Amino acid sequence: MDIKDINKLFEEVSKGNIQYLKDYVKHNGDINSKDKWGLTIGHYAAVWGHLNCLKYYIEHDGDINAIDNDGWTIRDIAAKDDNLNIINYFNELINKDKQWT
């Protein structure tokens, strides 16, 4: 997968395009791909508040504890941007005793 494809992936996730994400994974795309800032699909979903993309990322073995180049986790970014639907989802996961750092 070349850099254009990765950039397109992050652009589509930032728009909430779940079908693009599904197609990417279906065609053996790395769910834990990072951009040059160390942001993952999960980070982009959290920034833009796209819970459907974040859930898909986590359900397909996305790294829930991924840290970007500045030390921000997905949860940190959701909190910083006041994306309550994402924060509430993380709280649900915590209550279900998922792995956390």
Beta strands, then each sheet from edge to edge (+ up, - down):
end
